[in-house]
Amino acid sequence: MPRTVAITTFVLDSDGCIERAAPNTGRVLFGKLTGSPPVESQQVFIGDLATVEANAPVWARVKGCIDPTTNLLELELEGRTTILSCNSALYLSRGEVGRGCVLAVPVTVDPPASP
């Protein structure tokens, strides 16, 4: 059975946060900060910027940077920097890789040239 692959392009905004690239601007990566004390891992979602900002500080945007030497994408959400794929969902953790999760190491690529 052939696999279907969804590709979405993200960029870093002027604050270092991850957002969808044009023409889908206004959609950002965010996490819902729940748990007391704070939990080790938080699921990452794609949502509308205005909604995320309206729910701050319970919802927080995911920050990112690109290592210029390796082209690896690094993500951060309130101290969580370990990127995990768990049952088709993306999580950021403080280092623990939970049962049913695999470590994700995203690499950045240059966008295709415009015609």
C-alpha positions in Angstrom: 0.0 0.0 0.0 1.5 3.4 -1.0 2.2 5.9 1.8 0.7 9.4 1.8 3.1 12.1 2.9 1.9 15.5 3.9 4.4 18.3 3.5 4.0 21.6 5.2 6.5 24.5 5.0 7.3 26.4 8.2 9.5 29.5 8.7 11.0 31.3 11.7 9.3 34.6 12.4 11.1 37.7 13.7 10.7 36.5 17.3 12.2 33.1 16.5 8.9 31.3 16.6 7.7 28.7 14.2 4.9 29.6 11.8 3.4 28.3 8.5 4.9 29.8 5.4 3.0 31.8 2.8 0.3 31.5 1.7 -0.8 29.9 5.0 0.4 32.6 7.3 -1.2 33.2 10.7 -0.9 29.5 11.7 1.8 28.7 14.3 3.2 25.8 16.3 2.1 25.9 20.0 1.9 23.8 23.1 -0.8 23.8 25.8 1.1 24.1 29.1 -0.8 21.9 31.5 0.0 20.0 34.6 1.1 21.0 38.1 4.0 20.5 38.5 4.8 21.0 34.8 4.8 17.8 32.9 7.9 16.5 31.2 6.4 16.4 27.7 3.9 18.6 25.9 2.1 17.9 22.6 2.6 20.4 19.8 -0.3 21.6 17.7 -0.8 23.9 14.7 -3.2 26.7 15.5 -4.3 30.2 14.6 -2.0 32.9 16.0 -4.8 35.1 17.4 -6.3 32.1 19.3 -2.9 31.1 20.7 -2.2 34.7 21.8 -5.6 35.0 23.4 -5.0 31.8 25.5 -1.5 32.9 26.7 0.1 32.0 29.1 -1.6 28.6 29.1 -0.8 28.2 25.4 2.8 29.1 24.3 4.4 29.4 20.9 7.2 27.0 19.9 10.5 28.7 19.3 13.1 27.3 16.9 16.5 27.8 15.4 18.5 26.2 12.7 22.0 25.0 13.3 24.0 26.5 10.4 26.5 23.7 10.4 24.2 20.7 10.5 20.9 22.2 9.2 19.2 20.5 12.1 16.0 22.2 13.3 16.0 22.8 17.1 12.6 23.4 18.8 11.9 24.8 22.3 8.8 25.0 24.4 9.3 26.3 28.0 12.5 24.3 28.4 11.4 21.2 26.4 13.8 20.6 23.5 13.7 16.9 22.8 11.5 16.3 19.8 9.4 13.2 19.9 7.0 11.5 17.5 4.4 9.6 19.5 1.5 7.8 17.7 1.5 10.3 14.8 1.7 13.3 17.1 4.6 15.7 17.8 5.7 16.3 21.4 8.5 18.3 23.0 10.1 16.8 26.1 12.7 17.7 28.7 14.7 14.6 27.6 12.6 11.6 28.4 11.6 9.4 25.5 8.3 7.8 26.6 6.9 4.4 25.7 5.6 4.4 22.1 7.7 7.4 21.1 10.7 7.8 18.9 13.2 10.6 18.8 12.7 12.9 15.9 15.6 14.8 14.3 14.2 17.2 11.7 16.5 18.6 9.1 15.9 21.8 7.2 15.9 22.0 3.5 16.0 25.0 1.1 12.6 25.6 -0.4 12.3 25.0 -4.2 13.1 27.9 -6.4 10.1 29.9 -7.6 9.3 29.5 -11.3 
